[in-house]
């Protein structure tokens, strides 16, 4: 999954660069970058978590951020 989240982030970053630079797209692009960065960083934190509860919490955040990135 770590490789998948990193590949997702890199793929989306390259797509964001191709979007025309108008005001609406710039704000949407910024939000997409923030949510994708959050997915990857929370996934890393989930892997390094000390308890099962923390692991599940971080994975839940990853799923939520991924849903935000879909729209």
Secondary structure, DSSP 8 states (H G I E B T S, - for coil): -HHHHHHHHHHHHHHHHHS---HHHHHHHHHHHHHHHHHHHHHHHHHT-SSHHHHHHHHHHHHHHHHHHH-
